[in-house]
Amino acid sequence: MTKGELIEKVASGAKMTKAEAGRALDTMIAAVKGALKKGQKVTLVGFGTFSVSKRKARQGRNPRTGATIKIPAAKVPKFSAGKIFRDAVR
């Protein structure tokens, strides 16, 4: 499903225009990004939890040349599906 298709589903389900649904979706995504940037968790009961995970620096290998490279430490977004969501997908 693309973002456009999701906007159509939200618009029809909530009886709003596609423009309103698009703005609502964009606002929700921006709110999640903002919270994660501040190091907060975002929990949507029945859906799941968005959080930030820290990845340590490590050594890697260039698959083409075989040369060893350093991969720097990084913060990465993480999503953990909630039980109700997991059960619905099974």
Residue pairs with C-beta under 8 A, 6 or more apart in sequence:
1 9
3 25
6 25
7 18
7 21
7 22
7 25
8 18
8 21
10 16
10 21
10 24
10 25
11 17
11 18
11 20
11 21
14 21
16 24
31 42
32 42
32 50
35 41
35 42
35 50
36 42
36 50
36 51
36 52
36 77
39 52
41 49
41 50
41 51
42 49
42 50
42 51
43 49
43 50
44 82
45 82
46 82
46 84
46 85
47 81
47 82
47 84
47 85
48 79
48 80
48 81
48 82
48 85
49 79
49 80
49 82
50 77
50 78
50 79
51 77
51 78
51 79
51 80
52 75
52 76
52 77
52 78
53 75
53 76
53 77
53 78
54 73
54 74
54 75
55 73
55 74
55 75
55 76
56 73
57 70
57 71
57 72
57 73
58 70
58 71
59 68
59 69
59 70
59 71
60 68
60 69
60 70
60 71
61 67
61 68
61 69
62 68
62 69
81 89
